[in-house]
Amino acid sequence: MVELAQQSAPTGCPVPMSDDLPCERPIHPAPSDVDVSPVCLMHSRSQTKDMGKFADEIRAILKGRSAFHGPKDVYDFNHFVFPKAQFDGTRFELDVSFVGVIFAGAATFYRTIFGGKANFVAATFAENAMFLDAAFGDTARFAETMFKGDVNFAGVKFAGVARFCSVHFAEYAHFYRTAFAQEANFEGAQFSKEATFTEAVFSGDANFYEARFEGEALFDLTSFGPLREISDTRSLANSCGQCIADFRGAQFADVSRVRFYQANKNSGQSLRIRLSNSNVCQS
């Protein structure tokens, strides 16, 4: 017989939140083969947990009314396990932390507005993830995130630095017409299937250093540098005086499926790209 994990449980959930202090929510009863250590409803991997109570707590956090521990200057979802997540149209006025979160089902952030910093470091998206037309007003961190299903960042606007270092895209990664106002860092990212950056705009440096592309890598009509229609020439010069696409050490499984067709056609500068130590140069 599988014992319940809470039988030797502490009085409150020990999982650390974004301030490194324990969650302290009441322990959720779950078999020990589901939750190795006793944790609360929000951190439990149980597929039969009360979704009504789960949703109530999410709403309480968003309204700043949660009775449980969590810093008040951030929407703190650290290490939560979402059976499904739907934040379509949500406006996050504060910083939001999804560090280590498991999205067990589909996760949708359609037209979501992230007013502050957005932290998805080491999160896991077990199914499809959609950020279509979302807007990130500050730094967006997706370092070491695992996307096991398709992910759609089409039309997303990143006003701050976008960090996708060491991300693993197991299925299709769509960045069609995505706008990166500052640095976009995909260093060490792994694209297991098609990666589409068609008509994306990189107004700051585009860093794909040692990234791996197992399928098609499409950069058709992609702009590396500020667009011509920017009218403030002083801002134009300051924003991206040394813009460059850095693909040093990048590896492409099939170089014939790498396309930069008419890249920088709409940019205010010629294409500057680094390809040293990539297998494009070696082929």
Residue frames as qw, qx, qy, qz and C-alpha x, y, z in Angstrom:
[[0.000, 0.889, 0.458, 0.000, 0.00, 0.00, 0.00],
 [0.389, 0.458, -0.028, 0.799, 1.27, 3.44, -0.92],
 [0.335, -0.561, -0.494, 0.573, 1.50, 5.63, 2.12],
 [0.122, 0.944, 0.255, 0.172, 0.27, 9.20, 2.10],
 [0.546, 0.424, -0.206, 0.693, 3.11, 11.67, 1.83],
 [0.203, -0.709, 0.110, -0.666, 1.72, 13.89, 4.56],
 [0.836, -0.451, -0.313, -0.013, 2.01, 11.27, 7.30],
 [0.699, -0.325, -0.124, 0.624, 5.52, 12.44, 8.18],
 [0.306, 0.704, 0.228, 0.599, 4.89, 15.97, 6.95],
 [0.214, -0.066, -0.323, 0.919, 5.90, 19.27, 8.48],
 [0.152, 0.615, 0.598, -0.491, 3.05, 21.56, 9.44],
 [0.364, 0.815, 0.031, -0.449, 3.58, 23.74, 6.37],
 [0.836, 0.513, 0.088, 0.176, 4.87, 23.36, 2.82],
 [0.602, -0.575, 0.212, 0.512, 8.70, 23.61, 2.78],
 [0.629, 0.468, 0.352, 0.512, 9.10, 24.59, -0.90],
 [0.297, -0.433, -0.044, 0.850, 11.04, 27.87, -1.19],
 [0.355, 0.854, 0.379, -0.046, 9.31, 30.83, -2.81],
 [0.542, 0.714, 0.004, 0.443, 11.01, 33.67, -4.70],
 [0.164, -0.855, 0.323, -0.372, 12.41, 35.15, -1.47],
 [0.465, 0.304, -0.800, 0.229, 13.87, 31.75, -0.48],
 [0.365, -0.173, 0.632, -0.661, 11.49, 31.47, 2.47],
 [0.097, 0.151, 0.981, 0.072, 9.25, 28.39, 2.72],
 [0.273, -0.350, -0.561, -0.699, 5.76, 28.44, 1.26],
 [0.084, -0.005, 0.717, -0.692, 4.13, 27.26, 4.52],
 [0.645, -0.068, -0.233, -0.725, 0.74, 26.46, 2.98],
 [0.760, -0.213, 0.504, -0.351, -1.04, 23.46, 4.53],
 [0.159, -0.272, 0.908, 0.277, 0.18, 20.07, 3.37],
 [0.714, 0.210, -0.219, -0.631, -1.93, 18.47, 0.65],
 [0.731, -0.166, 0.650, -0.124, -2.72, 14.77, 1.14],
 [0.680, 0.565, -0.362, -0.295, -1.14, 12.85, -1.72],
 [0.989, -0.077, 0.045, 0.119, 0.41, 9.39, -2.17],
 [0.463, -0.701, 0.378, 0.389, 4.18, 9.31, -1.68],
 [0.597, 0.101, 0.601, 0.522, 4.67, 8.10, -5.26],
 [0.262, 0.846, 0.365, 0.287, 3.05, 11.34, -6.45],
 [0.041, -0.912, 0.235, -0.334, 4.77, 13.81, -4.13],
 [0.717, 0.158, -0.558, 0.388, 8.07, 12.40, -2.90],
 [0.222, -0.079, -0.531, 0.814, 8.10, 14.97, -0.11],
 [0.010, -0.713, -0.677, 0.183, 4.95, 16.37, 1.51],
 [0.139, 0.023, 0.159, 0.977, 3.92, 19.66, -0.13],
 [0.324, 0.391, 0.400, -0.763, 0.87, 21.89, -0.40],
 [0.614, 0.580, 0.514, -0.152, -1.95, 21.88, -2.94],
 [0.350, 0.888, -0.142, -0.263, -0.16, 24.45, -5.15],
 [0.029, 0.670, -0.727, -0.148, 3.08, 22.44, -5.30],
 [0.681, -0.036, 0.719, -0.136, 1.54, 18.98, -5.45],
 [0.118, 0.266, -0.753, -0.590, 1.89, 16.94, -8.64],
 [0.356, 0.282, 0.855, -0.250, -1.42, 15.21, -7.95],
 [0.069, -0.129, -0.624, -0.768, -3.68, 15.05, -11.00],
 [0.321, -0.573, -0.729, -0.193, -6.77, 14.85, -8.83],
 [0.232, -0.260, -0.422, 0.837, -6.19, 17.92, -6.67],
 [0.131, 0.769, 0.568, -0.264, -9.05, 20.36, -6.18],
 [0.397, 0.308, 0.320, 0.803, -8.87, 22.70, -9.17],
 [0.180, -0.857, -0.365, -0.315, -11.47, 25.00, -7.67],
 [0.574, -0.771, -0.018, 0.273, -9.26, 25.69, -4.65],
 [0.647, -0.065, 0.287, 0.704, -6.20, 25.89, -6.89],
 [0.223, 0.597, 0.383, 0.669, -7.84, 28.55, -9.09],
 [0.357, -0.892, -0.262, -0.089, -9.07, 30.46, -6.02],
 [0.640, -0.579, 0.089, 0.497, -5.51, 30.75, -4.73],
 [0.496, 0.215, 0.364, 0.758, -4.20, 31.93, -8.11],
 [0.021, -0.788, -0.366, -0.494, -6.85, 34.67, -8.14],
 [0.536, -0.818, -0.145, 0.149, -5.98, 35.61, -4.54],
 [0.648, -0.266, 0.196, 0.686, -2.30, 35.98, -5.47],
 [0.323, 0.440, 0.406, 0.733, -3.16, 38.15, -8.48],
 [0.222, -0.828, -0.300, -0.418, -5.32, 40.38, -6.29],
 [0.193, 0.476, -0.522, 0.681, -2.75, 40.54, -3.48],
 [0.649, -0.422, 0.127, -0.620, -5.15, 38.83, -1.08],
 [0.776, 0.044, -0.626, 0.057, -3.48, 35.47, -0.50],
 [0.654, -0.712, 0.092, -0.239, -3.50, 34.50, 3.17],
 [0.938, -0.173, 0.081, 0.288, -0.29, 32.52, 2.73],
 [0.452, -0.628, 0.265, 0.576, 3.35, 33.45, 2.53],
 [0.614, 0.486, 0.372, 0.498, 4.71, 35.27, -0.49],
 [0.286, -0.236, -0.004, 0.929, 6.48, 38.56, -1.12],
 [0.257, 0.738, 0.497, -0.377, 4.05, 41.39, -1.79],
 [0.130, 0.737, -0.269, -0.607, 6.05, 43.03, -4.59],
 [0.178, 0.306, -0.824, -0.443, 5.86, 40.05, -6.95],
 [0.881, 0.026, -0.024, -0.471, 3.27, 37.58, -8.18],
 [0.126, -0.520, 0.842, -0.073, 4.97, 34.52, -6.77],
 [0.928, 0.105, -0.037, -0.356, 4.18, 31.16, -8.41],
 [0.111, 0.617, -0.779, 0.012, 7.58, 29.57, -7.81],
 [0.017, 0.174, -0.983, 0.049, 7.57, 25.79, -8.31],
 [0.654, 0.190, 0.365, -0.635, 3.77, 25.60, -8.58],
 [0.200, 0.033, 0.921, 0.333, 2.38, 22.67, -10.56],
 [0.481, 0.320, 0.032, -0.816, -0.35, 23.83, -12.95],
 [0.584, 0.234, 0.777, 0.021, -2.57, 21.01, -14.31],
 [0.403, 0.611, 0.442, 0.519, -3.44, 23.65, -16.92],
 [0.256, -0.501, -0.152, 0.813, -2.78, 27.37, -17.09],
 [0.265, 0.670, 0.505, 0.475, -4.80, 30.05, -18.84],
 [0.277, -0.575, -0.186, 0.747, -3.61, 33.62, -18.36],
 [0.314, 0.482, 0.514, 0.636, -5.05, 35.02, -21.61],
 [0.051, -0.778, -0.250, -0.575, -5.40, 38.79, -21.38],
 [0.635, -0.656, -0.277, 0.299, -4.01, 38.92, -17.84],
 [0.232, 0.832, -0.186, 0.468, -2.17, 42.10, -16.90],
 [0.770, -0.343, -0.305, 0.444, 0.70, 41.47, -14.49],
 [0.005, -0.972, 0.017, -0.235, 1.36, 44.91, -13.02],
 [0.485, -0.748, 0.452, 0.019, 4.17, 43.65, -10.77],
 [0.164, 0.478, -0.852, -0.135, 7.11, 41.35, -11.41],
 [0.920, -0.051, 0.050, -0.385, 6.00, 37.76, -11.86],
 [0.076, -0.530, 0.844, -0.008, 7.95, 34.63, -10.98],
 [0.942, 0.097, -0.052, -0.316, 7.28, 31.22, -12.53],
 [0.109, 0.620, -0.774, 0.068, 10.70, 29.82, -11.57],
 [0.058, -0.171, 0.975, -0.133, 10.73, 26.02, -11.64],
 [0.650, 0.188, 0.299, -0.673, 7.02, 25.85, -12.42],
 [0.207, 0.042, 0.934, 0.287, 5.62, 22.72, -14.04],
 [0.562, 0.277, -0.041, -0.778, 2.89, 23.39, -16.58],
 [0.449, -0.035, 0.893, -0.005, 1.53, 19.86, -16.81],
 [0.491, 0.608, 0.623, 0.036, -1.12, 20.79, -19.39],
 [0.394, 0.600, 0.288, 0.634, -1.42, 23.42, -22.10],
 [0.310, -0.582, -0.248, 0.710, -0.35, 26.91, -21.03],
 [0.312, 0.674, 0.421, 0.520, -1.76, 29.99, -22.73],
 [0.280, -0.560, -0.168, 0.761, -0.64, 33.59, -22.30],
 [0.325, 0.550, 0.530, 0.558, -2.48, 35.08, -25.29],
 [0.026, 0.747, 0.128, 0.652, -2.18, 38.89, -25.23],
 [0.660, -0.625, -0.298, 0.292, -0.89, 38.75, -21.67],
 [0.190, 0.856, -0.174, 0.448, 0.83, 41.92, -20.50],
 [0.772, -0.314, -0.291, 0.470, 3.88, 41.54, -18.27],
 [0.007, -0.977, -0.035, -0.212, 4.37, 45.02, -16.82],
 [0.389, -0.796, 0.463, 0.004, 7.41, 44.12, -14.73],
 [0.069, 0.482, -0.863, -0.133, 10.10, 41.45, -14.91],
 [0.922, 0.034, -0.039, -0.385, 8.96, 37.99, -15.99],
 [0.104, -0.547, 0.828, -0.064, 10.94, 35.03, -14.68],
 [0.939, 0.090, -0.055, -0.326, 10.35, 31.56, -16.18],
 [0.154, 0.613, -0.772, 0.064, 13.81, 30.17, -15.37],
 [0.007, 0.167, -0.978, 0.122, 13.90, 26.34, -15.28],
 [0.662, 0.177, 0.325, -0.651, 10.16, 26.05, -15.91],
 [0.195, -0.016, 0.935, 0.296, 8.77, 23.01, -17.71],
 [0.599, 0.289, -0.022, -0.746, 6.00, 23.23, -20.30],
 [0.486, -0.058, 0.872, 0.017, 4.87, 19.62, -20.72],
 [0.488, 0.571, 0.647, 0.131, 2.44, 20.44, -23.54],
 [0.364, 0.589, 0.288, 0.662, 1.92, 23.31, -25.97],
 [0.282, -0.582, -0.283, 0.709, 2.64, 26.86, -24.81],
 [0.298, 0.676, 0.433, 0.517, 1.17, 29.96, -26.42],
 [0.288, -0.542, -0.190, 0.767, 2.37, 33.53, -25.85],
 [0.327, 0.509, 0.531, 0.594, 0.81, 34.92, -29.04],
 [0.014, 0.740, 0.201, 0.642, 0.75, 38.76, -29.07],
 [0.616, -0.669, -0.296, 0.293, 1.92, 38.99, -25.45],
 [0.236, 0.836, -0.161, 0.469, 3.94, 42.02, -24.31],
 [0.757, -0.356, -0.286, 0.467, 6.92, 41.95, -21.94],
 [0.010, 0.979, 0.045, 0.200, 7.65, 45.40, -20.50],
 [0.299, -0.803, 0.513, -0.045, 10.89, 44.50, -18.75],
 [0.064, 0.458, -0.882, -0.091, 13.44, 41.67, -18.65],
 [0.919, 0.013, -0.025, -0.394, 12.05, 38.28, -19.64],
 [0.113, -0.529, 0.840, -0.044, 13.99, 35.25, -18.41],
 [0.937, 0.101, -0.043, -0.331, 13.43, 31.79, -19.90],
 [0.185, 0.606, -0.771, 0.064, 16.90, 30.36, -19.21],
 [0.012, -0.165, 0.975, -0.150, 17.02, 26.55, -18.92],
 [0.651, 0.184, 0.316, -0.665, 13.29, 26.30, -19.64],
 [0.208, -0.007, 0.940, 0.270, 12.01, 23.11, -21.24],
 [0.595, 0.309, -0.007, -0.742, 9.30, 23.38, -23.89],
 [0.415, -0.056, 0.905, 0.075, 8.15, 19.83, -24.59],
 [0.474, 0.620, 0.625, 0.009, 5.34, 20.84, -26.95],
 [0.366, 0.588, 0.286, 0.662, 4.99, 23.50, -29.63],
 [0.273, -0.614, -0.302, 0.677, 5.65, 27.04, -28.43],
 [0.303, 0.696, 0.427, 0.491, 4.28, 30.15, -30.07],
 [0.311, -0.561, -0.164, 0.750, 5.86, 33.57, -29.45],
 [0.305, 0.450, 0.503, 0.672, 4.48, 35.06, -32.68],
 [0.075, -0.772, -0.281, -0.565, 3.80, 38.79, -32.48],
 [0.627, -0.647, -0.292, 0.321, 5.29, 39.06, -28.98],
 [0.217, 0.845, -0.150, 0.465, 6.96, 42.33, -28.04],
 [0.757, -0.362, -0.271, 0.471, 9.96, 42.18, -25.72],
 [0.037, 0.970, -0.017, 0.238, 10.69, 45.72, -24.49],
 [0.425, -0.771, 0.475, -0.018, 13.53, 44.56, -22.23],
 [0.095, 0.483, -0.861, -0.129, 16.29, 41.98, -22.53],
 [0.922, 0.013, -0.041, -0.384, 15.02, 38.54, -23.52],
 [0.108, -0.543, 0.830, -0.061, 17.05, 35.64, -22.13],
 [0.943, 0.099, -0.045, -0.315, 16.53, 32.17, -23.62],
 [0.116, 0.620, -0.774, 0.066, 19.94, 30.75, -22.66],
 [0.009, -0.171, 0.979, -0.114, 20.10, 26.93, -22.68],
 [0.676, 0.176, 0.279, -0.659, 16.40, 26.61, -23.49],
 [0.196, -0.033, 0.939, 0.280, 15.27, 23.34, -25.04],
 [0.611, 0.300, -0.020, -0.733, 12.55, 23.54, -27.68],
 [0.466, -0.068, 0.881, 0.044, 11.55, 19.90, -28.19],
 [0.473, 0.580, 0.655, 0.109, 8.92, 20.71, -30.84],
 [0.368, 0.622, 0.305, 0.620, 8.22, 23.68, -33.11],
 [0.316, -0.543, -0.247, 0.738, 9.38, 27.12, -31.98],
 [0.276, 0.719, 0.458, 0.444, 7.53, 30.03, -33.58],
 [0.289, -0.562, -0.145, 0.761, 8.93, 33.57, -33.31],
 [0.315, 0.519, 0.538, 0.584, 7.16, 34.95, -36.38],
 [0.003, -0.746, -0.165, -0.645, 7.14, 38.77, -36.30],
 [0.645, -0.628, -0.304, 0.312, 8.45, 38.77, -32.73],
 [0.217, 0.852, -0.111, 0.463, 10.01, 42.11, -31.75],
 [0.750, -0.371, -0.251, 0.487, 13.10, 42.23, -29.53],
 [0.049, 0.984, 0.028, 0.170, 13.78, 45.84, -28.51],
 [0.253, -0.804, 0.537, -0.036, 16.99, 44.99, -26.66],
 [0.079, 0.433, -0.893, -0.094, 19.37, 42.03, -26.55],
 [0.923, -0.015, -0.031, -0.383, 17.90, 38.63, -27.37],
 [0.077, -0.570, 0.814, -0.077, 20.06, 35.88, -25.90],
 [0.952, 0.063, -0.055, -0.295, 19.60, 32.33, -27.22],
 [0.144, 0.631, -0.757, 0.092, 23.09, 31.17, -26.24],
 [0.077, -0.182, 0.965, -0.170, 23.21, 27.38, -26.06],
 [0.681, 0.189, 0.281, -0.650, 19.54, 27.02, -26.99],
 [0.208, -0.062, 0.939, 0.268, 18.49, 23.74, -28.59],
 [0.609, 0.316, -0.026, -0.727, 15.87, 23.71, -31.33],
 [0.494, -0.074, 0.865, 0.045, 14.87, 20.10, -31.95],
 [0.465, 0.551, 0.663, 0.202, 12.48, 20.91, -34.81],
 [0.321, 0.639, 0.298, 0.633, 11.64, 23.91, -36.97],
 [0.296, -0.561, -0.271, 0.724, 12.66, 27.30, -35.59],
 [0.284, 0.688, 0.460, 0.484, 10.86, 30.16, -37.31],
 [0.272, -0.564, -0.172, 0.760, 12.10, 33.73, -36.89],
 [0.298, 0.457, 0.542, 0.639, 10.57, 34.98, -40.13],
 [0.038, -0.739, -0.225, -0.634, 10.02, 38.77, -40.06],
 [0.615, -0.647, -0.306, 0.333, 11.25, 38.95, -36.47],
 [0.207, 0.866, -0.119, 0.439, 12.93, 42.21, -35.49],
 [0.754, -0.358, -0.236, 0.499, 16.11, 42.21, -33.40],
 [0.093, 0.953, 0.007, 0.287, 16.75, 45.85, -32.46],
 [0.391, -0.772, 0.500, -0.037, 19.58, 44.83, -30.14],
 [0.099, 0.466, -0.868, -0.138, 22.22, 42.11, -30.43],
 [0.922, 0.010, -0.092, -0.376, 20.93, 38.68, -31.41],
 [0.131, -0.570, 0.803, -0.115, 22.99, 36.05, -29.60],
 [0.957, 0.065, -0.067, -0.274, 22.73, 32.47, -30.90],
 [0.100, 0.654, -0.741, 0.116, 26.20, 31.49, -29.73],
 [0.016, 0.190, -0.976, 0.101, 26.54, 27.66, -29.73],
 [0.693, 0.162, 0.299, -0.636, 22.83, 27.18, -30.37],
 [0.222, -0.068, 0.937, 0.260, 21.79, 23.90, -32.00],
 [0.602, 0.326, -0.032, -0.728, 19.24, 23.64, -34.82],
 [0.447, -0.040, 0.891, 0.065, 18.04, 20.11, -35.58],
 [0.466, 0.609, 0.639, 0.060, 15.35, 21.17, -38.09],
 [0.353, 0.679, 0.268, 0.585, 14.75, 24.15, -40.34],
 [0.335, -0.529, -0.226, 0.746, 16.13, 27.49, -39.17],
 [0.281, 0.680, 0.495, 0.462, 14.16, 30.24, -40.90],
 [0.258, -0.568, -0.156, 0.766, 15.28, 33.86, -40.73],
 [0.298, 0.474, 0.552, 0.617, 13.50, 35.09, -43.87],
 [0.045, -0.748, -0.225, -0.622, 12.96, 38.88, -43.89],
 [0.634, -0.614, -0.325, 0.339, 14.32, 38.99, -40.35],
 [0.171, 0.882, -0.102, 0.428, 15.67, 42.38, -39.30],
 [0.745, -0.321, -0.251, 0.528, 18.90, 42.49, -37.33],
 [0.280, -0.026, -0.024, 0.959, 19.08, 46.15, -36.35],
 [0.206, 0.491, 0.405, -0.743, 16.69, 49.10, -36.08],
 [0.453, 0.580, 0.650, 0.188, 13.98, 49.55, -38.67],
 [0.301, 0.278, 0.268, 0.872, 14.07, 52.35, -41.21],
 [0.202, -0.729, -0.445, -0.480, 10.82, 53.86, -39.98],
 [0.533, -0.602, -0.331, 0.494, 12.39, 54.89, -36.64],
 [0.248, 0.888, 0.169, 0.349, 12.38, 58.68, -36.93],
 [0.388, -0.897, 0.212, 0.014, 14.59, 59.68, -34.01],
 [0.729, 0.530, -0.378, 0.210, 18.08, 59.28, -35.49],
 [0.087, -0.627, 0.620, -0.464, 19.74, 59.85, -32.14],
 [0.776, -0.209, 0.463, -0.373, 17.76, 56.96, -30.61],
 [0.910, 0.392, -0.108, -0.084, 18.55, 54.93, -33.71],
 [0.458, 0.628, -0.547, 0.311, 22.28, 55.35, -33.23],
 [0.275, -0.502, 0.641, -0.511, 22.22, 54.76, -29.50],
 [0.862, -0.095, 0.254, -0.429, 19.91, 51.74, -29.58],
 [0.939, 0.079, 0.320, 0.100, 21.97, 49.54, -31.84],
 [0.161, 0.872, -0.391, -0.245, 25.19, 51.13, -33.01],
 [0.031, 0.475, -0.871, -0.119, 26.93, 47.75, -33.06],
 [0.843, 0.070, 0.285, -0.450, 24.00, 45.41, -33.73],
 [0.250, 0.437, -0.832, -0.233, 25.11, 42.00, -34.84],
 [0.934, -0.077, -0.065, -0.342, 23.77, 38.49, -35.27],
 [0.111, -0.602, 0.781, -0.121, 26.09, 36.16, -33.39],
 [0.962, 0.054, -0.060, -0.262, 25.96, 32.54, -34.59],
 [0.197, 0.620, -0.747, 0.136, 29.50, 31.61, -33.55],
 [0.105, -0.196, 0.943, -0.249, 29.71, 27.91, -32.77],
 [0.709, 0.176, 0.256, -0.633, 26.10, 27.32, -33.81],
 [0.189, -0.130, 0.944, 0.239, 25.42, 23.85, -35.19],
 [0.653, 0.292, -0.040, -0.698, 22.85, 23.08, -37.89],
 [0.707, -0.020, 0.707, -0.033, 21.84, 19.46, -38.55],
 [0.583, 0.453, 0.558, 0.377, 21.17, 20.30, -42.21],
 [0.196, -0.429, 0.072, 0.879, 22.75, 23.51, -43.51],
 [0.018, 0.226, 0.657, 0.719, 20.54, 23.35, -46.61],
 [0.269, -0.686, -0.659, -0.152, 17.57, 24.07, -44.34],
 [0.326, -0.561, -0.232, 0.725, 19.03, 27.31, -42.97],
 [0.303, 0.654, 0.445, 0.531, 17.57, 30.40, -44.62],
 [0.212, -0.544, -0.186, 0.790, 18.34, 34.09, -44.30],
 [0.315, 0.504, 0.588, 0.549, 16.33, 35.09, -47.37],
 [0.028, 0.726, 0.194, 0.659, 16.18, 38.90, -47.65],
 [0.580, -0.578, -0.388, 0.424, 17.35, 39.26, -44.04],
 [0.294, -0.496, -0.074, 0.814, 17.72, 42.94, -43.14],
 [0.215, 0.485, 0.562, 0.634, 15.69, 44.06, -46.15],
 [0.226, -0.840, -0.360, -0.336, 13.70, 46.30, -43.79],
 [0.645, -0.568, -0.178, 0.479, 16.57, 47.21, -41.47],
 [0.088, 0.991, -0.065, -0.075, 18.44, 50.47, -41.32],
 [0.183, -0.728, 0.639, 0.172, 21.81, 48.76, -41.72],
 [0.645, 0.357, -0.643, -0.208, 23.49, 45.98, -43.64],
 [0.935, -0.308, -0.122, -0.126, 23.53, 42.50, -42.15],
 [0.106, 0.648, -0.697, 0.289, 26.42, 41.89, -39.78],
 [0.943, -0.211, -0.028, -0.254, 26.68, 38.25, -38.76],
 [0.116, -0.609, 0.780, -0.083, 29.29, 36.10, -37.04],
 [0.946, 0.091, -0.123, -0.286, 29.50, 32.46, -38.12],
 [0.264, 0.580, -0.752, 0.171, 32.97, 31.39, -37.00],
 [0.098, -0.189, 0.932, -0.293, 33.17, 27.83, -35.67],
 [0.714, 0.240, 0.365, -0.548, 29.64, 27.09, -36.88],
 [0.578, 0.037, 0.764, 0.284, 29.17, 24.24, -39.33],
 [0.490, 0.830, 0.232, -0.132, 27.76, 26.72, -41.86],
 [0.069, 0.871, -0.445, -0.196, 31.33, 27.97, -42.28],
 [0.429, -0.385, 0.807, 0.127, 32.71, 24.45, -42.30],
 [0.712, 0.379, 0.588, -0.065, 30.37, 23.17, -45.01]]
